[in-house]
Amino acid sequence: MPSKIPAQTKARLGLDGERSWVVLTEVNEFTWPGPDLRTIGGNAATVAFGFLPPGFFKVVRDRYLDLQRRNKAAQVPRTE
């Protein structure tokens, strides 16, 4: 069950114009910062693109927690 990222949020985060989704059936489990994170604009100090708007974050969080309660979401360990 993915959740579509709103166009305004994508633009603010500097993402491309293609459709983007948050996958809610799994979460990655890793030690921060993880091996798959990439720096932004060559700045080694950051890998964060920015915050999600509170309303969209709540939708993502609530949908994930519902899936987790129903055993339809998994934590996936990632390599370091």
C-alpha positions as CSV (number, residue, x, y, z in Angstrom):
1,M,0.0,0.0,0.0
2,P,2.0,3.0,-1.2
3,S,1.2,6.6,-0.5
4,K,1.7,9.1,-3.3
5,I,3.9,12.1,-2.5
6,P,2.1,15.4,-3.2
7,A,3.5,17.4,-6.1
8,Q,4.1,20.5,-3.9
9,T,6.1,18.4,-1.4
10,K,8.2,16.8,-4.3
11,A,9.0,20.3,-5.7
12,R,10.0,21.6,-2.2
13,L,12.3,18.6,-1.7
14,G,13.9,19.1,-5.2
15,L,12.6,15.7,-6.5
16,D,11.8,15.2,-10.2
17,G,8.4,15.6,-11.8
18,E,7.7,11.9,-12.1
19,R,5.3,10.1,-9.8
20,S,6.8,9.2,-6.4
21,W,5.5,6.9,-3.7
22,V,6.2,6.1,-0.1
23,V,6.2,2.3,0.3
24,L,4.3,1.5,3.5
25,T,4.7,-2.3,3.7
26,E,8.2,-2.2,4.9
27,V,10.7,0.0,6.8
28,N,14.5,-0.1,6.6
29,E,16.3,-0.9,9.8
30,F,19.9,0.4,9.8
31,T,22.5,2.3,11.9
32,W,22.4,6.0,11.0
33,P,23.7,7.1,8.6
34,G,23.0,4.1,6.5
35,P,25.1,2.8,3.6
36,D,22.5,3.7,1.0
37,L,22.1,7.4,1.9
38,R,23.6,9.9,-0.5
39,T,24.8,13.5,0.2
40,I,22.9,16.4,-1.2
41,G,24.7,18.8,-3.6
42,G,28.1,17.5,-2.5
43,N,27.6,18.6,1.0
44,A,29.0,15.7,3.1
45,A,27.3,17.1,6.2
46,T,23.7,16.2,5.1
47,V,21.7,13.4,3.6
48,A,18.3,14.9,4.6
49,F,16.2,16.4,1.8
50,G,13.9,18.1,4.2
51,F,10.8,17.5,6.4
52,L,7.5,16.2,5.2
53,P,4.5,18.5,5.9
54,P,2.9,17.4,9.1
55,G,-0.4,16.4,7.4
56,F,1.3,14.1,4.9
57,F,3.6,12.7,7.6
58,K,0.6,11.9,9.7
59,V,-1.1,10.0,6.7
60,V,2.1,8.0,6.1
61,R,2.6,7.3,9.8
62,D,-1.0,6.3,10.4
63,R,-1.2,4.0,7.4
64,Y,2.1,2.3,8.3
65,L,1.1,1.8,11.9
66,D,-2.3,0.3,10.7
67,L,-0.4,-2.1,8.4
68,Q,2.0,-3.0,11.2
69,R,-0.9,-3.8,13.6
70,R,-2.3,-6.1,11.0
71,N,1.1,-7.8,10.4
72,K,1.2,-6.5,6.8
73,A,4.4,-4.4,7.3
74,A,7.9,-5.6,8.0
75,Q,11.2,-4.2,9.3
76,V,13.9,-5.0,6.8
77,P,17.5,-5.1,8.1
78,R,19.9,-3.4,5.7
79,T,23.6,-4.0,5.5
80,E,26.2,-1.6,6.6
